[in-house]
Amino acid sequence: MRRASHDATDAERVTVHATCVVVGEAGVLLRGEAGAGKSSLALALIERATLRGGFAALVGDDRVRLARCHGRVVARPHPAIAGRIEIRGHGIVAVESVEACVLRLVVDLVAGEPRLPDAPDGEATILGIALPALRIDRAVREAGLAPGLVLAERALAGLSVSSQSHTPLPVDRTRAAP
């Protein structure tokens, strides 16, 4: 008897220049140009989640393999750098890591955003699957505010740091704050 394969086909896989962490059970893909701060933000997210009593770990740094599997995007590290992350000025170091995660949020690190953007953050489509997306300006990152924004975005999507479920909770993002 032959077993059915659950692996993604080549058309459903891609390797991207990005960094990925898992916070709780939710994968967060950090995209941006070289030197944008992807690795620094990854380490800050891991540290902040851990300090709050949650779980967080590196999935992959610099090169991340993405595959579409059962309607989800699964991230894995590139084998050449699995379990390691580059800390600018210090080299490549070993950190706690996991072998894979399901992506739940895409964060784009950008050079400049309008002070008051016309449209809210939206979605990023990866391998045909729409995921919540957040754009973070360089000035926000340099002020040290990026980890809080990412964790707040996860909370809005129902993905708490200690999430035990892959199913996001419905959240009304159009409602004004009290």
N, C-alpha and C positions, 0 to 999 in steps of 0.2 A: 504494500500500500504506500502510495506516495503522499508526502505531506505538502500541504499548500504553503507557499512562501509568503511571509508577511513583509518581506523587505521591499523597500521602494525601488522602482525602476530608475534607470539613469536619468530619464526625463523628469523624475520627481526629486532629484538631488542637486545640490549646488554647494560649493564652498565659497564663503564670503569673507571679506576683510572686516572683521568685527570681533567683539569680545562678548562672551555670554556668561551670565551668572544665574544661579537658581536661588530664589529667595522664598522660603517656605517651600511650596511645591511648584512655584511659577517661574518659568524661564524668562529672563529679561535680556534681550539682544541689544547691545550697545554698538551703534554704527557711527562712523565719522572718519574724517581724513586722518592720516598719520599725524601723531602729536596732538590730536584733539582732546585727549584725556580719557579715552575708553578704559584703559587699564586702571588709572587712578580712580575713576568713578566705580569700577567694579570692586576694587579693594575697599572703598568707602562704603559701598552698599553692603558688602559682606560684614564689615566691622559694625556698622550701625544695626543691622538685623541681629547679629550675634549679641551685641550689647543689650538689645531689647528682649533677649531670651528666645529668639527665633533661630531657625536654621538658615544658613546661606553658605554657598560654596561656588567656586569657579567651575564653569563647564569648559570653556576654552578661551584662549587669548590669541589675538592677532588673526588666526584663521579658524573659522568655525564651519563645520559641515552641517548643512540643513537638509532634511528629508521630509517629504510629505508622507504621512503614515496614518491611515484611518481618519482622514479629515483634519489632522493636526500637523503642526510643524514641529519636528523633533530636532533638537540641536545636540551635536556631539563635538568633542574637541578634535582638532587635526592631530594625528598620532605623533607628529614631529615635536609638538610642544605640549602634549597632554599633561595636566597636573602642574604646569608651570606658567608663570606670568612675568612679563617684563616690567620692572620698576625702573623708570627712566633715571639714569645716573647711578644705578646700583646693579644692573644686570638682570638676568633671568633667575627667578627664585621659585622653589617648590611651595605650593599652597594646597590647602584642603580642596579637593575637587570631586566631582561626580562624573560618571560616564555619559549621562544624557539627561535631557529634560524636555518638557513640552513648553514651547514658547507661548507666553501670554501677553507680552508687552515688547514693543520695539521703541528704543530711544535713539533719536538722531541728534548727535552733537554737532551743532552748526556754528559757523563763524559769527553770524549776526542775524538777529531777528528784529522785526519792528518792535518799538517800545510797547505799543498797544496793537497786537495783531488783529486783523479783520476777522479771521476765522479761528475757532478753537482747534486744538490738536485733534487729529482724526485717526485715520487708519493707514496701515502699511500693508500692502499685499505681497506675500512671500509664497512662492510656489502655488499661486492661485487661492491662497487662504488669507482673508482679511483679519488683521490683528490690530488691537488698539495701539496708537502711536503717540509719542510725545517728542517735541522738539525742544532742545535746551541750548540756549545761547551761551557763547563763551563767557560773557560777563557774569552770568548766573553761576557757571561752573567755578570761575575764579573767586567768586564771593563765598564759595563753599555751600551753596544752596541746592545743588543738583541732587544729592542723595535724598534729601527731604522731599523734593518734587517727585522723584521716581517712586518713593514709598507712598506718597500721597496719591499718586496716579494709580498705583496698585490697589490702594484702599478704595478708591472710587470705583474700580472695576470689580470690587468684591474679592480681592486677592490679598488677604491679610498676611503678614509676615509669618504667622504660624498656621497658614491655611492647610487644611487637611483634605481639601477637595480640589479637583481640577475644574469644577464647574463654577464659573463666575456668577456672583449674585446679581440680580437685576438692580441697577442703580439709575435714578433719574438725574442725569447730568445737566439738565436744562433748568432745574429748580434753583432759584436764587438762595444764597446763604442767608440765614436769619440775622 
